[in-house]
Amino acid sequence: MQVQQILKDKADDGVVTVTPDATVAAAAKVLAERRIGGVVVSEDGQTPLGILSERDIVRVLGTDGPDVLAWRVDALMTRDLKTCSRDDDSNVVLARMTKGRFRHLPVIEDGVMVGMISIGDVVAAQISELSMEKEALQGMIMGF
């Protein structure tokens, strides 16, 4: 299965972004309100500069305390952003996410974000695909 199929199956709310000068508290509020684990950092909502995840916030809170909530997002964001394209295979994407120990991957086409997938999206898509294959095999065996 390709990333484009995963995007097609997702509810399309667009990619949630925050600006690099937003406070960590504001970004945390977006994460909580949208019930998501990561947000892309972008000036224009299309070109990713980095990503900020719940884990990024919790790690710094644990070492530097609650004052980090007043910091700018660009002080915490992951700048070495990993991305994928619509044509990437979900198995390859899942392996990259697992190996890199990250859960969110912006989908980029011609330098512009066209979506975001999470490890949960990829796993759900693969479970759905396996379920359909199982039903097809059972149908063939039982003569349906």
C-alpha angles and dihedrals in degrees: 000000000000128000090247090065091051090051091048091053094049123090102257109236091144124238114312111227140176128196120251091245094055115111121254087240090057091049091048089052090053090049092050096044094047092040091229132135101220141027129200116237111224138152094212104024091247109062113061119221096175145317133256120203135186087252092056090054096045093049093054093041088055093054104031104026132227095320087083089075088075093051123103117261092239089065091064106026123112105248098186091078118192115209141175138204131236089254096057117113115247092229090057092046092048091050091050092049093048094046093045093044095229129125106202131061126183114220110226130194121178090346094305128107112245097171149332129241129194129207086251091057091052094047092047090050092050092048090051091049092049091049092053091048091050092051091048091050092047089050092052093048094047092043100246 
